[in-house]
């Protein structure tokens, strides 16, 4: 399977994974947490098995089969965290 990966434009930590068969439906659907949010295409990737670090391929495949897409949140995507309020 080839995974088509998109990022939500407003919620940068959310990614949508689908396959070629469902890609058009995902692009026209409401799959991001923010209603009406647009998707930015990240790329198309083949299966990597257990080496995949961004998402669980098995879970993604089952979700794509059931609903046409898999959505996951990558909290570590933000490269610079904000400084805590308690710091001087």
C-alpha positions in Angstrom: 0.0 0.0 0.0 1.1 3.6 -0.7 0.2 6.0 2.1 -0.9 9.5 1.0 -0.1 11.9 3.9 -1.6 15.3 4.4 -1.2 17.9 7.2 -4.1 20.0 8.5 -3.4 23.7 7.6 -4.8 25.2 10.8 -3.9 22.4 13.2 -0.3 21.6 12.2 0.0 18.8 14.7 -2.7 16.8 12.9 -2.0 14.5 9.9 -4.3 12.6 7.7 -3.2 9.3 6.1 -5.2 7.7 3.3 -4.6 5.7 0.1 -5.0 6.5 -3.6 -8.6 5.1 -3.7 -9.8 7.5 -0.9 -7.6 10.6 -1.6 -10.2 12.6 -3.5 -12.9 12.0 -0.8 -10.5 13.0 2.0 -9.5 16.2 0.1 -13.2 17.2 -0.2 -14.2 16.0 3.3 -14.1 17.4 6.8 -11.4 15.3 8.4 -9.4 17.9 10.4 -10.3 18.9 14.0 -11.1 22.5 12.8 -14.2 22.4 10.5 -13.5 23.5 7.0 -9.7 23.3 7.4 -7.7 22.6 4.3 -5.1 19.9 3.8 -1.5 20.3 2.7 0.0 17.4 0.9 3.1 16.0 2.6 3.9 13.2 0.3 3.3 9.6 -0.8 5.1 6.8 1.1 5.4 3.1 0.8 5.0 0.6 3.6 8.0 0.5 6.0 6.7 -2.0 8.6 7.9 -1.7 12.2 10.5 1.0 11.2 7.8 3.6 10.7 8.0 6.1 13.5 5.3 8.6 12.6 2.3 6.3 12.7 1.2 2.6 13.2 0.8 1.2 9.6 -1.5 -1.6 10.7 -3.8 0.8 12.6 -3.7 3.2 9.6 -4.6 0.4 7.1 -7.6 -0.8 9.2 -8.8 2.8 9.7 -8.5 3.6 6.0 -10.4 0.4 5.2 -13.2 1.3 7.7 -13.6 5.1 7.1 -11.3 6.0 4.2 -8.6 7.8 6.3 -6.5 7.7 9.5 -5.9 10.8 11.5 -3.1 11.1 14.1 -1.6 13.9 16.2 2.1 14.4 16.3 2.7 16.7 19.4 6.4 16.7 18.9 6.1 18.4 15.5 6.4 21.9 17.2 10.2 22.5 17.0 10.4 25.1 19.8 8.3 24.8 22.9 7.2 27.9 24.7 9.0 28.8 27.9 7.1 28.1 31.1 5.5 31.1 32.8 7.4 30.4 36.0 10.9 30.9 34.4 12.6 34.2 35.1 
